[in-house]
Amino acid sequence: MKKTLIILLIVVMAGCDSVSEMREFTKKPAIAEEYIKDRYGWDSEISFKMNNDGRPEYIRLELSISDVRGMQISELEKIANKMLDDVFETEPYNLYVQIAVDRQVSESDGW
């Protein structure tokens, strides 16, 4: 009985660490959005999907086409990787850069 109680206590304590780590991780997208705004002046949206193993399946950086029009993909890749290194302490399985197109601007440009 005593051995079972000790094992249960160890499992509960490990779960508390996981919950605490997840709470801390959920604060990272807002920090990353502020990071992008401070360094580049762009509004952005950061989203993620967490796996059960504690490692993000993906982290997605969404930017507006009006902010990044004319930039090379390699430049955006460097910015996304730098943000990941500076803000997130966990390496995701995938890092996405998504460009949101403003339909009104696109239509006025002849799209």
Backbone hydrogen bonds in HBPLUS format (Angstrom, degrees):
<---DONOR---> <-ACCEPTOR-->    atom                        ^
c    i                          cat <-CA-CA->   ^        H-A-AA   ^      H-
h    n   atom  resd res      DA  || num        DHA   H-A  angle D-A-AA Bond
n    s   type  num  typ     dist DA aas  dist angle  dist       angle   num
A0005-LEU N   A0001-MET O   3.02 MM   4  6.27 156.3  2.08 149.1 155.1     1
A0006-ILE N   A0002-LYS O   3.04 MM   4  6.29 152.5  2.12 145.2 152.3     2
A0007-ILE N   A0003-LYS O   3.03 MM   4  6.28 160.3  2.07 148.8 153.8     3
A0008-LEU N   A0004-THR O   2.91 MM   4  6.11 160.5  1.95 148.7 154.5     4
A0009-LEU N   A0005-LEU O   2.92 MM   4  6.08 155.3  1.98 144.2 151.0     5
A0010-ILE N   A0006-ILE O   2.99 MM   4  6.24 152.7  2.07 146.9 154.0     6
A0011-VAL N   A0007-ILE O   3.01 MM   4  6.29 159.4  2.05 151.5 156.6     7
A0012-VAL N   A0008-LEU O   2.96 MM   4  6.18 161.3  1.99 151.6 156.6     8
A0013-MET N   A0009-LEU O   2.94 MM   4  6.11 160.2  1.98 147.5 153.0     9
A0014-ALA N   A0010-ILE O   2.99 MM   4  6.18 156.4  2.04 147.6 153.9    10
A0015-GLY N   A0011-VAL O   3.01 MM   4  6.24 152.8  2.08 145.3 152.8    11
A0016-CYS N   A0012-VAL O   3.02 MM   4  6.33 144.3  2.15 145.4 154.9    12
A0017-ASP N   A0013-MET O   3.25 MM   4  6.61 151.5  2.34 145.8 151.8    13
A0018-SER N   A0014-ALA O   3.17 MM   4  6.51 154.6  2.24 145.5 152.2    14
A0019-VAL N   A0015-GLY O   2.97 MM   4  6.22 157.2  2.02 150.0 155.7    15
A0020-SER N   A0016-CYS O   2.96 MM   4  6.12 160.9  1.99 147.4 152.8    16
A0021-GLU N   A0017-ASP O   2.87 MM   4  6.07 159.2  1.91 150.0 155.7    17
A0022-MET N   A0018-SER O   2.92 MM   4  6.11 154.3  1.99 145.6 152.6    18
A0023-ARG N   A0019-VAL O   2.93 MM   4  6.18 155.6  1.99 149.0 155.5    19
A0024-GLU N   A0020-SER O   3.05 MM   4  6.31 159.5  2.09 148.4 153.6    20
A0025-PHE N   A0021-GLU O   2.91 MM   4  6.12 154.0  1.97 145.1 152.8    21
A0026-THR N   A0022-MET O   2.98 MM   4  6.20 151.0  2.06 149.1 155.6    22
A0027-LYS N   A0024-GLU O   3.19 MM   3  5.50 152.6  2.27 105.8 113.9    23
A0028-LYS N   A0025-PHE O   2.98 MM   3  5.33 151.1  2.07 111.2 119.9    24
A0031-ILE N   A0027-LYS O   3.41 MM   4  6.69 157.2  2.47 146.9 153.4    25
A0032-ALA N   A0028-LYS O   2.79 MM   4  6.01 156.7  1.84 159.6 166.7    26
A0033-GLU N   A0029-PRO O   2.88 MM   4  6.13 154.0  1.95 149.7 156.4    27
A0034-GLU N   A0030-ALA O   3.08 MM   4  6.28 156.1  2.14 143.1 149.1    28
A0035-TYR N   A0031-ILE O   2.92 MM   4  6.13 147.9  2.02 142.1 151.8    29
A0036-ILE N   A0032-ALA O   2.98 MM   4  6.29 158.9  2.03 152.3 155.5    30
A0037-LYS N   A0033-GLU O   3.02 MM   4  6.22 160.0  2.06 145.3 151.3    31
A0038-ASP N   A0034-GLU O   2.83 MM   4  5.98 164.3  1.86 153.0 157.0    32
A0039-ARG N   A0035-TYR O   3.04 MM   4  6.16 159.3  2.08 149.0 154.3    33
A0040-TYR N   A0036-ILE O   2.89 MM   4  5.64 158.6  1.93 147.3 153.4    34
A0041-GLY N   A0037-LYS O   2.85 MM   4  4.38 136.0  2.05 115.1 125.2    35
A0045-GLU N   A0062-GLU O   3.05 MM  17  5.05 147.6  2.16 136.3 143.7    36
A0062-GLU N   A0045-GLU O   2.84 MM  17  5.05 163.5  1.86 153.3 157.9    37
A0047-SER N   A0060-ARG O   3.03 MM  13  5.17 154.6  2.10 140.0 148.0    38
A0060-ARG N   A0047-SER O   2.75 MM  13  5.17 169.4  1.76 152.5 154.8    39
A0049-LYS N   A0058-TYR O   3.18 MM   9  5.60 150.8  2.27 145.8 148.1    40
A0057-GLU N   A0049-LYS O   2.64 MM   8  5.42 145.6  1.75 151.6 163.8    41
A0051-ASN N   A0055-ARG O   3.21 MM   4  5.69 155.1  2.27 129.7 137.2    42
A0054-GLY N   A0051-ASN O   3.23 MM   3  5.68 161.9  2.26 114.6 116.4    43
A0093-TYR N   A0056-PRO O   2.92 MM  37  6.39 156.8  1.97 158.9 164.5    44
A0094-ASN N   A0057-GLU O   3.08 MM  37  6.25 125.3  2.39 127.1 142.5    45
A0059-ILE N   A0094-ASN O   3.08 MM  35  6.58 140.3  2.25 146.1 157.0    46
A0096-TYR N   A0059-ILE O   2.93 MM  37  6.29 164.4  1.95 153.4 158.7    47
A0061-LEU N   A0096-TYR O   2.85 MM  35  6.12 167.8  1.86 153.1 155.2    48
A0098-GLN N   A0061-LEU O   2.79 MM  37  6.05 166.7  1.81 151.2 155.4    49
A0063-LEU N   A0098-GLN O   2.81 MM  35  6.22 160.7  1.85 166.6 170.8    50
A0100-ALA N   A0063-LEU O   2.72 MM  37  5.99 169.9  1.73 165.7 169.3    51
A0067-ASP N   A0064-SER O   2.96 MM   3  5.42 144.5  2.09 110.1 120.1    52
A0068-VAL N   A0064-SER O   3.27 MM   4  6.64 148.8  2.37 148.1 157.0    53
A0065-ILE N   A0100-ALA O   2.85 MM  35  5.75 157.8  1.90 165.3 157.9    54
A0069-ARG N   A0065-ILE O   2.82 MM   4  5.29 123.9  2.14 152.0 154.0    55
A0071-MET N   A0068-VAL O   2.97 MM   3  5.58 160.6  2.01 144.3 144.6    56
A0075-GLU N   A0072-GLN O   3.04 MM   3  5.28 128.8  2.32 101.6 114.5    57
A0076-LEU N   A0072-GLN O   3.25 MM   4  6.69 157.2  2.30 151.1 156.6    58
A0077-GLU N   A0073-ILE O   2.87 MM   4  6.11 152.2  1.95 151.4 160.0    59
A0078-LYS N   A0074-SER O   3.08 MM   4  6.27 154.0  2.15 140.4 146.1    60
A0079-ILE N   A0075-GLU O   3.03 MM   4  6.34 158.3  2.08 147.9 153.8    61
A0080-ALA N   A0076-LEU O   2.94 MM   4  6.13 163.4  1.96 150.0 154.2    62
A0081-ASN N   A0077-GLU O   2.95 MM   4  6.14 162.1  1.98 149.8 154.8    63
A0082-LYS N   A0078-LYS O   2.89 MM   4  6.01 155.3  1.95 147.0 154.1    64
A0083-MET N   A0079-ILE O   2.95 MM   4  6.15 161.3  1.98 150.5 155.4    65
A0084-LEU N   A0080-ALA O   2.98 MM   4  6.18 158.6  2.02 146.2 152.3    66
A0085-ASP N   A0081-ASN O   2.92 MM   4  6.16 161.9  1.96 148.9 153.2    67
A0086-ASP N   A0082-LYS O   2.89 MM   4  6.03 158.7  1.93 152.2 158.1    68
A0087-VAL N   A0083-MET O   2.89 MM   4  5.80 151.4  1.97 151.9 157.9    69
A0088-PHE N   A0084-LEU O   3.06 MM   4  5.18 131.8  2.31 123.3 137.2    70
A0106-SER N   A0102-ASP O   2.95 MM   4  6.18 165.2  1.98 158.9 163.9    71
A0107-GLU N   A0103-ARG O   2.91 MM   4  6.01 162.8  1.94 151.4 155.1    72
A0108-SER N   A0104-GLN O   3.15 MM   4  6.28 152.6  2.23 140.4 147.5    73
A0109-ASP N   A0105-VAL O   3.02 MM   4  6.25 129.9  2.28 141.2 154.7    74
A0109-ASP N   A0106-SER O   3.12 MM   3  5.07 133.6  2.35  93.7 106.7    75
A0111-TRP N   A0106-SER O   3.01 MM   5  5.42 158.1  2.06 148.4 146.6    76
A0110-GLY N   A0107-GLU O   3.12 MM   3  5.21 159.0  2.16 103.5 108.6    77
